[in-house]
Amino acid sequence: MIGLIDTEGGCAEWTFPAEPDAVRVARRAVRDTLRTWELDGAFGDVATLLVSELVTNSMRHASGPIGVRVARLDQATLRVEVSDPLPDPPRERTAGPDDEGGRGLQLVACSAQRWGTARGRSGKTVWFELAQPG
């Protein structure tokens, strides 16, 4: 894992190899960063759940490094981005009751204030924003 945390500017980013423990390590990095920023109570559980889903999707469909970026947009809004080298945007699909996968983007869509995708020079980024309740 390669990482950079800017506690003053409210931004942290990491690059993870597409290996089995990337999901666990990404989840911990996000949780620890939110704790450092004293935002884990407001965003911790939802942010780590959605990061887990998006990093898992990247590992399943892409074969390169996975980038994770967390930024405080203001005191009440958090933006999280997960990038990978696959240029194709993810597709939301309806999972059946017995399907083992297919619910990640549904979770993002239901839990985030806003979400979307962006094409980059070498892949794509899936992002979501969470608003602090209240």
Secondary structure, DSSP 4 states (H G I P E B T S, - for coil): -EEEEETTTTEEEEEE-SSTTHHHHHHHHHHHHHHHTT-HHHHHHHHHHHHHHHHHHHHHH--S-EEEEEEEEETTEEEEEEEES--SPP---PPPTT-SS--HHHHHHHH-SEEEEEEETTEEEEEEEEE---
